Amino acid sequence: MSQRVTTVVIGAGHAGLAASHFLSERSIDHIVLERGRIANTWRRERWDSLRLLTPNWLNRLPGHAYGGPDPDGYMTAGQVADFIGDYATVTAAPVRENTTVTSVRRTDGGYQVCTDEGDLDCVTVVIASGACNAPVVPECAAGVPDGITQLTPFEYRNPGSLPDGGVLVVGASATGVQLAAEVRRSGRPVVLSVGEHVRLPRTYRGRDVLWWMDATGVWAQSYDEIEDLARARRLPSPQLVGEPGTTIDLNALTGLGVEPVGRLAVIRDGAALFSGGLRNVCSLADLKMRRLLAGFDEWAGIGDGPAGFEPTRIPAAPRLRLDLRGGEIATIIWATGFRPDYRWLDVPVVDEKGRLRHDGGVVDSPGLYALGLPVLRRRRSTLLHGIEDDARFVARHLAERLTPRVVA
């Protein structure tokens, strides 16, 4: 027989646990389901050297802030997992670990959630399973010649795990630039395929750039104030690394000896063909960075304009073709983004591109909610410190649906 509960939360990462916190505050009985351990993604699907991009002083969950000795440092993946795990303990979240959801479907009374450990009938469901459940690999990967190792960031661990030889990293957002730098420092030749990206310095005018994002209210912007919301939700993560004072833009990478090339267009007859638009892509990233920094200066009352950032240096004639059969490249790392995985969701709320249809976390099916997605309600929605407002709203909306006349 199915167990009955008012609300099922799917995912015991920071988003699901924040939802649990606010549901408990409202005395709404619920269960949090987790396919692995609490903070499973941080424990099992990250490379060895990864650090959080936000400084420790900014990292907090509802009622639970960083209290360690290094407020200006950046947590390792293991430390993030421990931080989230401690939060689950402090809040006494009702988590069922090692429980995989196999389907969610509508019923007359709400939803049935089926798992490999039994079924649950509930009135409401909060989907907090994350936006990065699976790596995105372009279709052209099928054309890579045999003998070349292909990895995603879920599979990469460290340079020592790679075969000898050169590495092509495809993608130049945070993941791509971090892996390109790490692999290059190991002594391997690295070619970096660069598409649209967000260039940011690690520090600006003596402060972490994310201090400026927080203090000026950039991250607090509401989703209904953003002109092109769909685009904002697709933006790649900025070129940052969790190392104090360390900027990891393309200039830093070329200084290490990384070779930048344009966006990968196709793999044909054993060769990777790249776009000729590298200079334009980088010029646009430079322009957007300077506009952002100028906005910081305007907020701070500084009138001399952003200084100290030279334009991205581009080779005079970037390569347009790379022979993958010639022995130069032994490994390709696909740092081409991530996507959610809703194959278990048997409710028609996923669009043709695999994204949930929702309005600020209220999914297009009564009693179904989402948390932990990009720009869910604010620009900071996916960050640790950004989940509080979103989870509070979702819990309130959910409670109002359950007892519309009782909720204050």
N, C-alpha and C positions, 0 to 999 in steps of 0.2 A: 504493500500500500504506500501511496505517496505521503510524505510528511507535509503538514500545512504550516505555513509561516506567512507573515504579512509581506515581508520584503526579502528578496534575494539580491545580494550584491555580488557581481561576478568580477573577481580580481582582487587580490590582497596586496596590491602595491600601495603607493601613497594615496592615490585617488580613492580606491575602494575603502581604505582605512579611514580617510577623512569623512567619507559618506557614513561609515559605521559610527563614527564619533557623533555626528549630528543626529543620526537616527536614534542613538542611545539617549542623547539629550532630550529627545521628544518621546522617549519611552515607546518607540516603535520596534516591535520584535522583528529580528532579522538574522540572517546567516550570510557570512562572507565565504564564497567559494574560491579556492585557489588551486590551480592545476598542479603546482609544485609546492615549494615552500613559500612563506611570506617573502615578498620582494624577489620573486623567482628570477625575473629578467636580470636584475642586477647581480645575482649570484651565478647565473649559468650562461648568459648570452652577451657577455662583454669581454673585450680583450684585456690582457693582463695590466697594461699601464694606464687604462682609462681613468680619468678623474672627472668629477662633476665640473661643469663650466661655471656654475655659480659659486661665489666665495661663501665660506662657512657662515659668516655673519648674516647672510641673506637666507640661509636654509632654515625653514621652520614649517611645522604642520600645526593644525589647530591645537593650541595648548601645549605645544612641544617644540622648543627651539634648540638650536645647537648650543651646547654648554661646554665645549672642549677648550683646550689651551691655545688653539690656533685659529682665531676668528678670520684671519685674512688668507688662510689656506684653502685647499680644495679637496673634498673627500675622494678617496679611492672608491671603486665600485663596491668593494667589500665593506667599507665604512658606510656607504649609502645604505646597503642592505641591512647593516646592523642598526643604523639610525631608524629605518622604517620598522625593523623588527622590534626595537625598543618601544616604538610608538604603539605597536599592536599590544605589547605587554602592558604598558601604562594605561591604555584605554580599555583593556580587557575585551578586545574585539572578538566576537564569536566566529573565529575563522576555522574553516575545515580545509586543511591542507591536503595535497595529493588527491584532489577531487576534480576531475575534468568534466566540464560541461559539454554534452554531446548535442543537445538541442534545446531551444527555447521556442515555445509555440503558444499562441493565444488559446484561452479557454473561456467559457462563459463567465467564470469568476475572476479572470485575470490572466495568469500565465502558468504553464507547466514547464518546469526546468528539469531536464533529464540529465543525469550524470552517470559516470561509471560506478558510482557508489550509491545509486538509488535516485528516486525522483522526488521533486518538491512541487507543491501547488502553492501559488502565492498571488497576491493582489497586484504587487508592483515589482519591477526589476530595475536595478541600476547597473548598467554596463560600464565597468571600470577596468576593462581588460587591456587598455592602452592603445596607442596609435602606431606602435612599432612592433607588431607581432611577427612580421615576416619581412625579409629583405626584398627590395625590388631589383630584379635583374632584367635588363633589356632583352628583347627577343634576339637581337644580333649575337648574343652570347652563344647561340647554337652554331654559329659559324667559326668559333675559335678552333684552331687545329688541335688534333689529338696530341697529347704530350705536354700541353700547357696546363698547369694547375690553376683552377679557378676557385676563388674563395669569396665569401661575403663577410662583412664585419661580424656576423654571428659565429663564423667558423675560424676567423683569424685569431691567434692568441699572442704571438710575438714574432720578431724576425727570425729567431732561431728555429721556428717551426716551418719555415719556407724552404723550398729547394734552392740550391745555388742558382745564381743568375739574376738577370734584370727583372724589374717588377713594373707593370703598368697599373696605376691606380686610376680608376674611372670615377670621377666625381670630386668636387673641390669645396664641399661644405665642411662642417667641423670634422666629421669622420674622415673624409678623404685627406684633408690637409694634415691631420694628426698622424694618420697611418703613413702618408708619404714621408713626413719628417722622420718618423721612427725607423722606417725601413731604410731610408737613405743614410741615417746615422749608423746603421749596422754595416755600411760599406757597400751595399748593393746599388747599382744604377737604378734610378727611378724616373719614369715618365708619368706625368700627371695630366690627365685629360680634364679640361676645365670648361664647365658650362656656366649657367647663371649661378652667382654666389653672392653672399653678403660679407663684405669686407669690414672688419672692425679692429681697432687696436685693443690690446688687453687693458691698457691704462690710458687715461686722457687727463691732462693737466693734474697729474699726481694722484688720481683716484681710479679705481677699477672702473672700466667703462660701464659695468652693470650697476654701479652706484649711480651713475648719471641716468641710466635708463629708469631706475627706480625713483630717484629724487625728482626728476622732471615730469614724472607721470606718464611717460611713453608706454610703459607696461600696463598702466591702469586703464588705458583706453578701452571702452566698452565695444563689444562686437557690433552693436547697432549704430556705432558712430563711424565705422570703417567703410570707406567708399566702395572698395572692391574686396568684400569679405572672402570670397572664394579664393582669390589670389593670395590674400594674407594667410589663409590657412594652408596654402601650398608652399610658402616661402621656405627655402632651405635654411638650416641652422647656420648661424654666423661662424666665420672662420676664427674660432677661439680655441684655446687649450687651457686646461686647469693647472697652470703654472704661474705663480706670482710674477707679474711684470713681463711675461713672455708673449710677444705678438707672433702669430703664425700665419701671416698673410703670404701671398705669392712672392713678394720680395724676399721675405725670410727664407722661403723654400728654395728660390733660385740661388740665394746665398749659400745654401747647403749643397747645391749641385743638382737639385731636382730640375728636370726639363719639362716646362709647361708646353702643352699643345692644346688645340681647340677641342670643342665638344666632339665626342665620338659619334659619327654619323652612321657608319655601317661597317660590318666586317665582310669583306668580299674576296674570294679567291685567296684566303689565308692572310690577308692584309687588313689592318685597321685603318680606316679612312676618317680624317678629322675635319671639322669645319674650319673655314678660313676666317671666322669671326672672332678669334681670341682677343684681338686688340679692342674691338668694340665692346665685347662683354666685360672686359676689365675696366675700360673707361667708364662704363655705366656704373659698375660697382664702386669705383673711386668717387664718382659724382654723388651717389647716394650716401656714401660714408661722410663726405664733406658736408652735405646738407644736414645730416643728422648731428654732426659735431657743431655745426653753426647754430643749430637749434639749442644745443646745450649751452653754448656761449650766450645766446640771446637770453635764455632763462637766468643765467648767472650774472648778466649785466656786463659781459666782457665783449668789447667791440672790435678787437683786432683780428678776428676771424681765426679759423682753425689753422694751426701751423705745425710744421715738423713731420708732415706726411707727404712723401714724394709719390708721384703717380706709380702705378704698378709697372714694373719693368718687363717688357715683352721682347723676346728675341726678334731680331730684324726679319727673319724668315722662319716662323715656326713650322715644324714638320707637318705635312698634310697626310703622310702615309707612313705606316710602320709595318714592316714585314714581320708577321708573327711566326713565319717558318724559318727565319734566318738565324735563330739561336739567341737573338738579343734579349728576348723576353721569355722568362721561364714561368712567371706567375702573373695572373690578372686578379686584382682585388676590386670587386664591384661595390664601390661606395656610392651607390646610385639611389639611396633613399630606402625608406621603410613604408610599410602599409599595415593597416589593421587586418585582422582575419576574422570574418564573421560567418564562416561556413556553417557554424552551429546555430545561427540565428534564423529560425524558420518563420520570420515575420517580415512582410514586405516593406522594409524600411531602409533598404540599402540601394543606393543608386547604381547606375551602370559602371561607375568607376570604383565601386566597392566602398563608398563612404556612407556613413549613417546620415539619414535626413533628420535634422533636428533644428530646433530654434533655441539657441542658448542652453542646450542640454536637455530640453524637453523633446523627446523623440516623437516622430510622426505615428504614434500608436498609443492610445490612452494607457497611462500607468507605466510607460517605459521611458527610462532616463539614461543619460550618458554623462560620463566625467572623464577627464584626463585627455581630451582631444585638443588639437591646436586651436587657439583663439575660440575656445568654447563660449566663454562670456567676456573674457578680457585677453589682451595680448599675452599676459603672463600665465595663461591657463595651464600649460603643460609643466610649469616649473613647480618645485616643491612648495615655495611660498605662495604660489598663485592658486593653489587648489582650495584654499579656505573659503573665499567668496563663492566660488562655484559650488562647492559641496553644501555650503549653508543654504544657497538658493534652491538647489535640487531637493534637499531634505524638506525645506519649507513647502515647496510646490507639491511634493509627494504627500506631505502631511495634510495639506489643504484638500487634496483629492480624496484622502481617506475620510477626513472629518471636517468638511468645509465650515461648519458652524462653530466648531470648538477651537480652532487654531486662532490665536490672538494675532 
